[in-house]
């Protein structure tokens, strides 16, 4: 059957000389973004850390805060 590059939508990345094996769901993520018409959105870093707690007092309360 030959070398596998995709299995059930997961891309297989293999570099035998460096002993690396990776899995990527990039194509699935792109399909989801296209489905919800978000494929043209730009990325931005966030300052959210693991363990951060949020509450309703942090939600924007007017148009200026939403911007």
PQR file of N, CA, C, O and H, with PARSE charges and radii, in Angstrom:
ATOM      1  N   UNK A   1       0.817  -1.198   0.000 -0.4000 1.5000
ATOM      2  CA  UNK A   1       0.000   0.000   0.000 -0.0000 2.0000
ATOM      3  C   UNK A   1       0.858   1.258   0.000  0.5500 1.7000
ATOM      4  O   UNK A   1       0.385   2.326  -0.390 -0.5500 1.4000
ATOM      5  N   UNK A   2       2.091   1.151   0.424 -0.4000 1.5000
ATOM      6  CA  UNK A   2       2.969   2.311   0.395 -0.0000 2.0000
ATOM      7  C   UNK A   2       2.943   3.105   1.686  0.5500 1.7000
ATOM      8  O   UNK A   2       2.276   2.738   2.654 -0.5500 1.4000
ATOM      9  H   UNK A   2       2.476   0.284   0.740  0.4000 1.0000
ATOM     10  N   UNK A   3       3.677   4.191   1.675 -0.4000 1.5000
ATOM     11  CA  UNK A   3       3.806   5.056   2.838 -0.0000 2.0000
ATOM     12  C   UNK A   3       2.502   5.833   3.051  0.5500 1.7000
ATOM     13  O   UNK A   3       1.928   6.357   2.097 -0.5500 1.4000
ATOM     14  H   UNK A   3       4.218   4.489   0.888  0.4000 1.0000
ATOM     15  N   UNK A   4       2.040   5.905   4.295 -0.4000 1.5000
ATOM     16  CA  UNK A   4       0.812   6.635   4.626 -0.0000 2.0000
ATOM     17  C   UNK A   4       1.148   8.107   4.866  0.5500 1.7000
ATOM     18  O   UNK A   4       2.095   8.433   5.580 -0.5500 1.4000
ATOM     19  H   UNK A   4       2.507   5.479   5.070  0.4000 1.0000
ATOM     20  N   UNK A   5       0.361   8.979   4.261 -0.4000 1.5000
ATOM     21  CA  UNK A   5       0.506  10.415   4.478 -0.0000 2.0000
ATOM     22  C   UNK A   5      -0.683  10.972   5.257  0.5500 1.7000
ATOM     23  O   UNK A   5      -0.539  11.922   6.026 -0.5500 1.4000
ATOM     24  H   UNK A   5      -0.409   8.713   3.681  0.4000 1.0000
ATOM     25  N   UNK A   6      -1.859  10.374   5.053 -0.4000 1.5000
ATOM     26  CA  UNK A   6      -3.075  10.779   5.753 -0.0000 2.0000
ATOM     27  C   UNK A   6      -3.803   9.537   6.235  0.5500 1.7000
ATOM     28  O   UNK A   6      -3.905   8.548   5.508 -0.5500 1.4000
ATOM     29  H   UNK A   6      -1.976   9.602   4.429  0.4000 1.0000
ATOM     30  N   UNK A   7      -4.308   9.586   7.458 -0.4000 1.5000
ATOM     31  CA  UNK A   7      -5.148   8.520   7.999 -0.0000 2.0000
ATOM     32  C   UNK A   7      -6.292   9.202   8.741  0.5500 1.7000
ATOM     33  O   UNK A   7      -6.061  10.017   9.634 -0.5500 1.4000
ATOM     34  H   UNK A   7      -4.226  10.389   8.048  0.4000 1.0000
ATOM     35  N   UNK A   8      -7.511   8.871   8.374 -0.4000 1.5000
ATOM     36  CA  UNK A   8      -8.747   9.462   8.921 -0.0000 2.0000
ATOM     37  C   UNK A   8      -8.632  10.980   9.127  0.5500 1.7000
ATOM     38  O   UNK A   8      -9.021  11.500  10.172 -0.5500 1.4000
ATOM     39  H   UNK A   8      -7.699   8.209   7.649  0.4000 1.0000
ATOM     40  N   UNK A   9      -8.103  11.672   8.138 -0.4000 1.5000
ATOM     41  CA  UNK A   9      -8.014  13.126   8.175 -0.0000 2.0000
ATOM     42  C   UNK A   9      -6.840  13.687   8.948  0.5500 1.7000
ATOM     43  O   UNK A   9      -6.730  14.905   9.091 -0.5500 1.4000
ATOM     44  H   UNK A   9      -7.786  11.249   7.289  0.4000 1.0000
ATOM     45  N   UNK A  10      -5.974  12.849   9.445 -0.4000 1.5000
ATOM     46  CA  UNK A  10      -4.804  13.307  10.195 -0.0000 2.0000
ATOM     47  C   UNK A  10      -3.566  13.129   9.324  0.5500 1.7000
ATOM     48  O   UNK A  10      -3.277  12.033   8.844 -0.5500 1.4000
ATOM     49  H   UNK A  10      -6.064  11.860   9.329  0.4000 1.0000
ATOM     50  N   UNK A  11      -2.848  14.224   9.132 -0.4000 1.5000
ATOM     51  CA  UNK A  11      -1.632  14.163   8.325 -0.0000 2.0000
ATOM     52  C   UNK A  11      -0.502  13.560   9.169  0.5500 1.7000
ATOM     53  O   UNK A  11      -0.333  13.899  10.341 -0.5500 1.4000
ATOM     54  H   UNK A  11      -3.083  15.114   9.522  0.4000 1.0000
ATOM     55  N   UNK A  12       0.258  12.667   8.551 -0.4000 1.5000
ATOM     56  CA  UNK A  12       1.376  12.019   9.222 -0.0000 2.0000
ATOM     57  C   UNK A  12       2.667  12.624   8.686  0.5500 1.7000
ATOM     58  O   UNK A  12       2.929  12.585   7.484 -0.5500 1.4000
ATOM     59  H   UNK A  12       0.120  12.392   7.599  0.4000 1.0000
ATOM     60  N   UNK A  13       3.464  13.179   9.579 -0.4000 1.5000
ATOM     61  CA  UNK A  13       4.738  13.798   9.214 -0.0000 2.0000
ATOM     62  C   UNK A  13       5.847  12.923   9.783  0.5500 1.7000
ATOM     63  O   UNK A  13       5.903  12.685  10.990 -0.5500 1.4000
ATOM     64  H   UNK A  13       3.251  13.211  10.556  0.4000 1.0000
ATOM     65  N   UNK A  14       6.721  12.450   8.917 -0.4000 1.5000
ATOM     66  CA  UNK A  14       7.762  11.521   9.356 -0.0000 2.0000
ATOM     67  C   UNK A  14       9.111  11.940   8.784  0.5500 1.7000
ATOM     68  O   UNK A  14       9.237  12.191   7.585 -0.5500 1.4000
ATOM     69  H   UNK A  14       6.676  12.643   7.937  0.4000 1.0000
ATOM     70  N   UNK A  15      10.102  12.014   9.638 -0.4000 1.5000
ATOM     71  CA  UNK A  15      11.470  12.281   9.225 -0.0000 2.0000
ATOM     72  C   UNK A  15      12.345  11.211   9.872  0.5500 1.7000
ATOM     73  O   UNK A  15      12.789  11.357  11.011 -0.5500 1.4000
ATOM     74  H   UNK A  15      10.000  11.810  10.612  0.4000 1.0000
ATOM     75  N   UNK A  16      12.579  10.150   9.135 -0.4000 1.5000
ATOM     76  CA  UNK A  16      13.318   9.005   9.690 -0.0000 2.0000
ATOM     77  C   UNK A  16      14.761   9.361  10.037  0.5500 1.7000
ATOM     78  O   UNK A  16      15.303   8.841  11.013 -0.5500 1.4000
ATOM     79  H   UNK A  16      12.218  10.031   8.210  0.4000 1.0000
ATOM     80  N   UNK A  17      15.389  10.234   9.259 -0.4000 1.5000
ATOM     81  CA  UNK A  17      16.789  10.566   9.539 -0.0000 2.0000
ATOM     82  C   UNK A  17      16.945  11.280  10.880  0.5500 1.7000
ATOM     83  O   UNK A  17      17.973  11.135  11.541 -0.5500 1.4000
ATOM     84  H   UNK A  17      14.949  10.656   8.466  0.4000 1.0000
ATOM     85  N   UNK A  18      15.938  12.048  11.286 -0.4000 1.5000
ATOM     86  CA  UNK A  18      15.984  12.743  12.580 -0.0000 2.0000
ATOM     87  C   UNK A  18      15.208  11.990  13.656  0.5500 1.7000
ATOM     88  O   UNK A  18      15.207  12.391  14.820 -0.5500 1.4000
ATOM     89  H   UNK A  18      15.102  12.167  10.749  0.4000 1.0000
ATOM     90  N   UNK A  19      14.549  10.903  13.270 -0.4000 1.5000
ATOM     91  CA  UNK A  19      13.774  10.116  14.229 -0.0000 2.0000
ATOM     92  C   UNK A  19      12.532  10.827  14.717  0.5500 1.7000
ATOM     93  O   UNK A  19      12.134  10.669  15.871 -0.5500 1.4000
ATOM     94  H   UNK A  19      14.549  10.578  12.324  0.4000 1.0000
ATOM     95  N   UNK A  20      11.907  11.621  13.832 -0.4000 1.5000
ATOM     96  CA  UNK A  20      10.737  12.403  14.215 -0.0000 2.0000
ATOM     97  C   UNK A  20       9.470  11.846  13.590  0.5500 1.7000
ATOM     98  O   UNK A  20       9.466  11.411  12.438 -0.5500 1.4000
ATOM     99  H   UNK A  20      12.231  11.749  12.895  0.4000 1.0000
ATOM    100  N   UNK A  21       8.402  11.866  14.362 -0.4000 1.5000
ATOM    101  CA  UNK A  21       7.085  11.483  13.876 -0.0000 2.0000
ATOM    102  C   UNK A  21       6.105  12.505  14.415  0.5500 1.7000
ATOM    103  O   UNK A  21       6.059  12.753  15.620 -0.5500 1.4000
ATOM    104  H   UNK A  21       8.405  12.219  15.298  0.4000 1.0000
ATOM    105  N   UNK A  22       5.322  13.098  13.531 -0.4000 1.5000
ATOM    106  CA  UNK A  22       4.357  14.108  13.952 -0.0000 2.0000
ATOM    107  C   UNK A  22       2.998  13.862  13.334  0.5500 1.7000
ATOM    108  O   UNK A  22       2.879  13.243  12.276 -0.5500 1.4000
ATOM    109  H   UNK A  22       5.359  12.897  12.552  0.4000 1.0000
ATOM    110  N   UNK A  23       1.982  14.354  14.005 -0.4000 1.5000
ATOM    111  CA  UNK A  23       0.616  14.265  13.516 -0.0000 2.0000
ATOM    112  C   UNK A  23       0.047  15.676  13.447  0.5500 1.7000
ATOM    113  O   UNK A  23       0.275  16.483  14.347 -0.5500 1.4000
ATOM    114  H   UNK A  23       2.078  14.857  14.864  0.4000 1.0000
ATOM    115  N   UNK A  24      -0.693  15.975  12.383 -0.4000 1.5000
ATOM    116  CA  UNK A  24      -1.247  17.305  12.205 -0.0000 2.0000
ATOM    117  C   UNK A  24      -2.705  17.215  11.798  0.5500 1.7000
ATOM    118  O   UNK A  24      -3.076  16.388  10.965 -0.5500 1.4000
ATOM    119  H   UNK A  24      -0.878  15.319  11.651  0.4000 1.0000
ATOM    120  N   UNK A  25      -3.535  18.071  12.389 -0.4000 1.5000
ATOM    121  CA  UNK A  25      -4.937  18.165  12.008 -0.0000 2.0000
ATOM    122  C   UNK A  25      -5.221  19.492  11.301  0.5500 1.7000
ATOM    123  O   UNK A  25      -6.345  19.992  11.330 -0.5500 1.4000
ATOM    124  H   UNK A  25      -3.234  18.743  13.066  0.4000 1.0000
ATOM    125  N   UNK A  26      -4.200  20.050  10.672 -0.4000 1.5000
ATOM    126  CA  UNK A  26      -4.318  21.346  10.012 -0.0000 2.0000
ATOM    127  C   UNK A  26      -5.438  21.347   8.974  0.5500 1.7000
ATOM    128  O   UNK A  26      -6.215  22.300   8.918 -0.5500 1.4000
ATOM    129  H   UNK A  26      -3.286  19.643  10.648  0.4000 1.0000
ATOM    130  N   UNK A  27      -5.542  20.302   8.150 -0.4000 1.5000
ATOM    131  CA  UNK A  27      -6.578  20.283   7.118 -0.0000 2.0000
ATOM    132  C   UNK A  27      -7.971  20.222   7.739  0.5500 1.7000
ATOM    133  O   UNK A  27      -8.899  20.846   7.223 -0.5500 1.4000
ATOM    134  H   UNK A  27      -4.911  19.527   8.195  0.4000 1.0000
ATOM    135  N   UNK A  28      -8.136  19.482   8.837 -0.4000 1.5000
ATOM    136  CA  UNK A  28      -9.430  19.427   9.530 -0.0000 2.0000
ATOM    137  C   UNK A  28      -9.794  20.797  10.096  0.5500 1.7000
ATOM    138  O   UNK A  28     -10.933  21.247   9.970 -0.5500 1.4000
ATOM    139  H   UNK A  28      -7.383  18.975   9.256  0.4000 1.0000
ATOM    140  N   UNK A  29      -8.829  21.449  10.715 -0.4000 1.5000
ATOM    141  CA  UNK A  29      -9.060  22.778  11.286 -0.0000 2.0000
ATOM    142  C   UNK A  29      -9.459  23.752  10.187  0.5500 1.7000
ATOM    143  O   UNK A  29     -10.380  24.547  10.373 -0.5500 1.4000
ATOM    144  H   UNK A  29      -7.904  21.084  10.817  0.4000 1.0000
ATOM    145  N   UNK A  30      -8.780  23.702   9.042 -0.4000 1.5000
ATOM    146  CA  UNK A  30      -9.122  24.579   7.930 -0.0000 2.0000
ATOM    147  C   UNK A  30     -10.533  24.314   7.415  0.5500 1.7000
ATOM    148  O   UNK A  30     -11.247  25.255   7.068 -0.5500 1.4000
ATOM    149  H   UNK A  30      -8.032  23.056   8.890  0.4000 1.0000
ATOM    150  N   UNK A  31     -10.947  23.047   7.361 -0.4000 1.5000
ATOM    151  CA  UNK A  31     -12.313  22.709   6.936 -0.0000 2.0000
ATOM    152  C   UNK A  31     -13.345  23.267   7.906  0.5500 1.7000
ATOM    153  O   UNK A  31     -14.383  23.773   7.482 -0.5500 1.4000
ATOM    154  H   UNK A  31     -10.367  22.282   7.643  0.4000 1.0000
ATOM    155  N   UNK A  32     -13.070  23.179   9.202 -0.4000 1.5000
ATOM    156  CA  UNK A  32     -13.994  23.720  10.202 -0.0000 2.0000
ATOM    157  C   UNK A  32     -14.087  25.240  10.064  0.5500 1.7000
ATOM    158  O   UNK A  32     -15.179  25.805  10.119 -0.5500 1.4000
ATOM    159  H   UNK A  32     -12.226  22.768   9.547  0.4000 1.0000
ATOM    160  N   UNK A  33     -12.943  25.898   9.887 -0.4000 1.5000
ATOM    161  CA  UNK A  33     -12.952  27.353   9.710 -0.0000 2.0000
ATOM    162  C   UNK A  33     -13.734  27.753   8.465  0.5500 1.7000
ATOM    163  O   UNK A  33     -14.480  28.731   8.497 -0.5500 1.4000
ATOM    164  H   UNK A  33     -12.056  25.439   9.842  0.4000 1.0000
ATOM    165  N   UNK A  34     -13.577  27.016   7.375 -0.4000 1.5000
ATOM    166  CA  UNK A  34     -14.335  27.295   6.155 -0.0000 2.0000
ATOM    167  C   UNK A  34     -15.826  27.088   6.374  0.5500 1.7000
ATOM    168  O   UNK A  34     -16.640  27.891   5.919 -0.5500 1.4000
ATOM    169  H   UNK A  34     -12.971  26.221   7.349  0.4000 1.0000
ATOM    170  N   UNK A  35     -16.182  26.023   7.064 -0.4000 1.5000
ATOM    171  CA  UNK A  35     -17.599  25.712   7.314 -0.0000 2.0000
ATOM    172  C   UNK A  35     -18.296  26.845   8.056  0.5500 1.7000
ATOM    173  O   UNK A  35     -19.445  27.167   7.753 -0.5500 1.4000
ATOM    174  H   UNK A  35     -15.520  25.371   7.433  0.4000 1.0000
ATOM    175  N   UNK A  36     -17.618  27.449   9.018 -0.4000 1.5000
ATOM    176  CA  UNK A  36     -18.201  28.524   9.810 -0.0000 2.0000
ATOM    177  C   UNK A  36     -17.792  29.903   9.303  0.5500 1.7000
ATOM    178  O   UNK A  36     -17.927  30.905  10.005 -0.5500 1.4000
ATOM    179  H   UNK A  36     -16.685  27.187   9.264  0.4000 1.0000
ATOM    180  N   UNK A  37     -17.286  29.933   8.062 -0.4000 1.5000
ATOM    181  CA  UNK A  37     -16.904  31.174   7.382 -0.0000 2.0000
ATOM    182  C   UNK A  37     -15.929  32.018   8.203  0.5500 1.7000
ATOM    183  O   UNK A  37     -16.061  33.238   8.302 -0.5500 1.4000
ATOM    184  H   UNK A  37     -17.176  29.118   7.492  0.4000 1.0000
ATOM    185  N   UNK A  38     -14.950  31.333   8.786 -0.4000 1.5000
ATOM    186  CA  UNK A  38     -13.920  32.012   9.560 -0.0000 2.0000
ATOM    187  C   UNK A  38     -12.534  31.798   8.967  0.5500 1.7000
ATOM    188  O   UNK A  38     -11.527  32.108   9.604 -0.5500 1.4000
ATOM    189  H   UNK A  38     -14.843  30.342   8.705  0.4000 1.0000
ATOM    190  N   UNK A  39     -12.481  31.266   7.745 -0.4000 1.5000
ATOM    191  CA  UNK A  39     -11.193  30.955   7.135 -0.0000 2.0000
ATOM    192  C   UNK A  39     -10.399  32.195   6.754  0.5500 1.7000
ATOM    193  O   UNK A  39      -9.196  32.095   6.513 -0.5500 1.4000
ATOM    194  H   UNK A  39     -13.299  31.014   7.227  0.4000 1.0000
ATOM    195  N   UNK A  40     -11.031  33.355   6.691 -0.4000 1.5000
ATOM    196  CA  UNK A  40     -10.334  34.595   6.345 -0.0000 2.0000
ATOM    197  C   UNK A  40      -9.951  35.391   7.589  0.5500 1.7000
ATOM    198  O   UNK A  40      -9.358  36.463   7.469 -0.5500 1.4000
ATOM    199  H   UNK A  40     -12.008  33.436   6.886  0.4000 1.0000
ATOM    200  N   UNK A  41     -10.276  34.894   8.778 -0.4000 1.5000
ATOM    201  CA  UNK A  41      -9.960  35.600  10.019 -0.0000 2.0000
ATOM    202  C   UNK A  41      -8.452  35.600  10.250  0.5500 1.7000
ATOM    203  O   UNK A  41      -7.742  34.679   9.846 -0.5500 1.4000
ATOM    204  H   UNK A  41     -10.758  34.023   8.876  0.4000 1.0000
ATOM    205  N   UNK A  42      -7.990  36.637  10.899 -0.4000 1.5000
ATOM    206  CA  UNK A  42      -6.566  36.696  11.217 -0.0000 2.0000
ATOM    207  C   UNK A  42      -6.342  36.200  12.639  0.5500 1.7000
ATOM    208  O   UNK A  42      -7.223  36.302  13.494 -0.5500 1.4000
ATOM    209  H   UNK A  42      -8.567  37.385  11.228  0.4000 1.0000
ATOM    210  N   UNK A  43      -5.176  35.673  12.874 -0.4000 1.5000
ATOM    211  CA  UNK A  43      -4.835  35.177  14.199 -0.0000 2.0000
ATOM    212  C   UNK A  43      -4.254  36.306  15.037  0.5500 1.7000
ATOM    213  O   UNK A  43      -3.737  37.290  14.508 -0.5500 1.4000
ATOM    214  H   UNK A  43      -4.460  35.590  12.180  0.4000 1.0000
ATOM    215  N   UNK A  44      -4.346  36.149  16.328 -0.4000 1.5000
ATOM    216  CA  UNK A  44      -3.720  37.119  17.219 -0.0000 2.0000
ATOM    217  C   UNK A  44      -3.360  36.405  18.513  0.5500 1.7000
ATOM    218  O   UNK A  44      -4.083  35.519  18.969 -0.5500 1.4000
ATOM    219  H   UNK A  44      -4.766  35.349  16.757  0.4000 1.0000
ATOM    220  N   UNK A  45      -2.243  36.798  19.096 -0.4000 1.5000
ATOM    221  CA  UNK A  45      -1.857  36.170  20.363 -0.0000 2.0000
ATOM    222  C   UNK A  45      -2.779  36.636  21.486  0.5500 1.7000
ATOM    223  O   UNK A  45      -3.297  37.752  21.437 -0.5500 1.4000
ATOM    224  H   UNK A  45      -1.655  37.518  18.725  0.4000 1.0000
ATOM    225  N   UNK A  46      -2.984  35.810  22.479 -0.4000 1.5000
ATOM    226  CA  UNK A  46      -3.788  36.182  23.636 -0.0000 2.0000
ATOM    227  C   UNK A  46      -2.943  36.059  24.888  0.5500 1.7000
ATOM    228  O   UNK A  46      -1.955  35.325  24.924 -0.5500 1.4000
ATOM    229  H   UNK A  46      -2.562  34.904  22.520  0.4000 1.0000
ATOM    230  N   UNK A  47      -3.338  36.771  25.885 -0.4000 1.5000
ATOM    231  CA  UNK A  47      -2.582  36.723  27.143 -0.0000 2.0000
ATOM    232  C   UNK A  47      -3.249  35.788  28.140  0.5500 1.7000
ATOM    233  O   UNK A  47      -3.053  35.931  29.347 -0.5500 1.4000
ATOM    234  H   UNK A  47      -4.141  37.367  25.855  0.4000 1.0000
ATOM    235  N   UNK A  48      -4.029  34.838  27.654 -0.4000 1.5000
ATOM    236  CA  UNK A  48      -4.703  33.893  28.530 -0.0000 2.0000
ATOM    237  C   UNK A  48      -3.720  32.794  28.932  0.5500 1.7000
ATOM    238  O   UNK A  48      -3.034  32.212  28.092 -0.5500 1.4000
ATOM    239  H   UNK A  48      -4.188  34.723  26.673  0.4000 1.0000
ATOM    240  N   UNK A  49      -3.674  32.534  30.196 -0.4000 1.5000
ATOM    241  CA  UNK A  49      -2.801  31.494  30.734 -0.0000 2.0000
ATOM    242  C   UNK A  49      -3.644  30.325  31.238  0.5500 1.7000
ATOM    243  O   UNK A  49      -4.799  30.507  31.622 -0.5500 1.4000
ATOM    244  H   UNK A  49      -4.232  33.007  30.878  0.4000 1.0000
ATOM    245  N   UNK A  50      -3.075  29.153  31.235 -0.4000 1.5000
ATOM    246  CA  UNK A  50      -3.759  27.989  31.784 -0.0000 2.0000
ATOM    247  C   UNK A  50      -4.090  28.260  33.249  0.5500 1.7000
ATOM    248  O   UNK A  50      -3.238  28.703  34.020 -0.5500 1.4000
ATOM    249  H   UNK A  50      -2.137  29.006  30.924  0.4000 1.0000
ATOM    250  N   UNK A  51      -5.334  27.989  33.618 -0.4000 1.5000
ATOM    251  CA  UNK A  51      -5.755  28.194  34.999 -0.0000 2.0000
ATOM    252  C   UNK A  51      -6.398  29.546  35.257  0.5500 1.7000
ATOM    253  O   UNK A  51      -6.886  29.781  36.362 -0.5500 1.4000
ATOM    254  H   UNK A  51      -6.026  27.629  32.992  0.4000 1.0000
ATOM    255  N   UNK A  52      -6.417  30.456  34.264 -0.4000 1.5000
ATOM    256  CA  UNK A  52      -7.073  31.750  34.450 -0.0000 2.0000
ATOM    257  C   UNK A  52      -8.553  31.549  34.734  0.5500 1.7000
ATOM    258  O   UNK A  52      -9.186  30.669  34.151 -0.5500 1.4000
ATOM    259  H   UNK A  52      -6.021  30.266  33.366  0.4000 1.0000
ATOM    260  N   UNK A  53      -9.104  32.356  35.623 -0.4000 1.5000
ATOM    261  CA  UNK A  53     -10.520  32.301  35.982 -0.0000 2.0000
ATOM    262  C   UNK A  53     -11.206  33.550  35.428  0.5500 1.7000
ATOM    263  O   UNK A  53     -10.656  34.650  35.482 -0.5500 1.4000
ATOM    264  H   UNK A  53      -8.590  33.071  36.097  0.4000 1.0000
ATOM    265  N   UNK A  54     -12.407  33.363  34.898 -0.4000 1.5000
ATOM    266  CA  UNK A  54     -13.163  34.478  34.323 -0.0000 2.0000
ATOM    267  C   UNK A  54     -14.530  34.549  34.978  0.5500 1.7000
ATOM    268  O   UNK A  54     -15.055  33.541  35.451 -0.5500 1.4000
ATOM    269  H   UNK A  54     -12.853  32.469  34.853  0.4000 1.0000
ATOM    270  N   UNK A  55     -15.114  35.765  35.004 -0.4000 1.5000
ATOM    271  CA  UNK A  55     -16.454  35.928  35.547 -0.0000 2.0000
ATOM    272  C   UNK A  55     -17.200  36.987  34.752  0.5500 1.7000
ATOM    273  O   UNK A  55     -16.618  37.644  33.889 -0.5500 1.4000
ATOM    274  H   UNK A  55     -14.687  36.584  34.619  0.4000 1.0000
ATOM    275  N   UNK A  56     -18.491  37.156  35.040 -0.4000 1.5000
ATOM    276  CA  UNK A  56     -19.323  38.090  34.282 -0.0000 2.0000
ATOM    277  C   UNK A  56     -18.889  39.539  34.438  0.5500 1.7000
ATOM    278  O   UNK A  56     -19.161  40.358  33.560 -0.5500 1.4000
ATOM    279  H   UNK A  56     -18.964  36.623  35.741  0.4000 1.0000
ATOM    280  N   UNK A  57     -18.222  39.872  35.534 -0.4000 1.5000
ATOM    281  CA  UNK A  57     -17.767  41.255  35.745 -0.0000 2.0000
ATOM    282  C   UNK A  57     -16.706  41.656  34.720  0.5500 1.7000
ATOM    283  O   UNK A  57     -16.475  42.848  34.517 -0.5500 1.4000
ATOM    284  H   UNK A  57     -18.001  39.206  36.247  0.4000 1.0000
ATOM    285  N   UNK A  58     -16.062  40.697  34.076 -0.4000 1.5000
ATOM    286  CA  UNK A  58     -15.024  40.987  33.090 -0.0000 2.0000
ATOM    287  C   UNK A  58     -15.602  41.184  31.686  0.5500 1.7000
ATOM    288  O   UNK A  58     -14.877  41.593  30.779 -0.5500 1.4000
ATOM    289  H   UNK A  58     -16.249  39.728  34.241  0.4000 1.0000
ATOM    290  N   UNK A  59     -16.886  40.901  31.491 -0.4000 1.5000
ATOM    291  CA  UNK A  59     -17.500  41.029  30.169 -0.0000 2.0000
ATOM    292  C   UNK A  59     -17.658  42.499  29.804  0.5500 1.7000
ATOM    293  O   UNK A  59     -17.911  43.324  30.682 -0.5500 1.4000
ATOM    294  H   UNK A  59     -17.475  40.569  32.228  0.4000 1.0000
ATOM    295  N   UNK A  60     -17.512  42.844  28.518 -0.4000 1.5000
ATOM    296  CA  UNK A  60     -17.735  44.230  28.112 -0.0000 2.0000
ATOM    297  C   UNK A  60     -19.194  44.626  28.343  0.5500 1.7000
ATOM    298  O   UNK A  60     -20.109  43.842  28.094 -0.5500 1.4000
ATOM    299  H   UNK A  60     -17.307  42.173  27.805  0.4000 1.0000
ATOM    300  N   UNK A  61     -19.394  45.856  28.825 -0.4000 1.5000
ATOM    301  CA  UNK A  61     -20.730  46.302  29.180 -0.0000 2.0000
ATOM    302  C   UNK A  61     -21.307  47.325  28.213  0.5500 1.7000
ATOM    303  O   UNK A  61     -22.493  47.644  28.291 -0.5500 1.4000
ATOM    304  H   UNK A  61     -18.650  46.492  29.027  0.4000 1.0000
ATOM    305  N   UNK A  62     -20.482  47.847  27.297 -0.4000 1.5000
ATOM    306  CA  UNK A  62     -20.984  48.822  26.324 -0.0000 2.0000
ATOM    307  C   UNK A  62     -20.197  48.683  25.019  0.5500 1.7000
ATOM    308  O   UNK A  62     -19.246  47.906  24.941 -0.5500 1.4000
ATOM    309  H   UNK A  62     -19.518  47.588  27.234  0.4000 1.0000
ATOM    310  N   UNK A  63     -20.599  49.439  23.999 -0.4000 1.5000
ATOM    311  CA  UNK A  63     -19.968  49.331  22.673 -0.0000 2.0000
ATOM    312  C   UNK A  63     -18.474  49.675  22.709  0.5500 1.7000
ATOM    313  O   UNK A  63     -17.669  49.037  22.030 -0.5500 1.4000
ATOM    314  H   UNK A  63     -21.371  50.070  24.062  0.4000 1.0000
ATOM    315  N   UNK A  64     -18.115  50.673  23.493 -0.4000 1.5000
ATOM    316  CA  UNK A  64     -16.706  51.072  23.567 -0.0000 2.0000
ATOM    317  C   UNK A  64     -15.846  49.942  24.130  0.5500 1.7000
ATOM    318  O   UNK A  64     -14.765  49.663  23.610 -0.5500 1.4000
ATOM    319  H   UNK A  64     -18.768  51.192  24.045  0.4000 1.0000
ATOM    320  N   UNK A  65     -16.325  49.294  25.192 -0.4000 1.5000
ATOM    321  CA  UNK A  65     -15.577  48.173  25.751 -0.0000 2.0000
ATOM    322  C   UNK A  65     -15.531  46.986  24.797  0.5500 1.7000
ATOM    323  O   UNK A  65     -14.543  46.251  24.780 -0.5500 1.4000
ATOM    324  H   UNK A  65     -17.203  49.521  25.614  0.4000 1.0000
ATOM    325  N   UNK A  66     -16.586  46.785  23.999 -0.4000 1.5000
ATOM    326  CA  UNK A  66     -16.597  45.675  23.038 -0.0000 2.0000
ATOM    327  C   UNK A  66     -15.566  45.878  21.945  0.5500 1.7000
ATOM    328  O   UNK A  66     -14.978  44.914  21.455 -0.5500 1.4000
ATOM    329  H   UNK A  66     -17.388  47.382  24.013  0.4000 1.0000
ATOM    330  N   UNK A  67     -15.342  47.127  21.560 -0.4000 1.5000
ATOM    331  CA  UNK A  67     -14.346  47.410  20.527 -0.0000 2.0000
ATOM    332  C   UNK A  67     -12.961  47.148  21.071  0.5500 1.7000
ATOM    333  O   UNK A  67     -11.974  47.326  20.357 -0.5500 1.4000
ATOM    334  H   UNK A  67     -15.819  47.910  21.958  0.4000 1.0000
TER
END
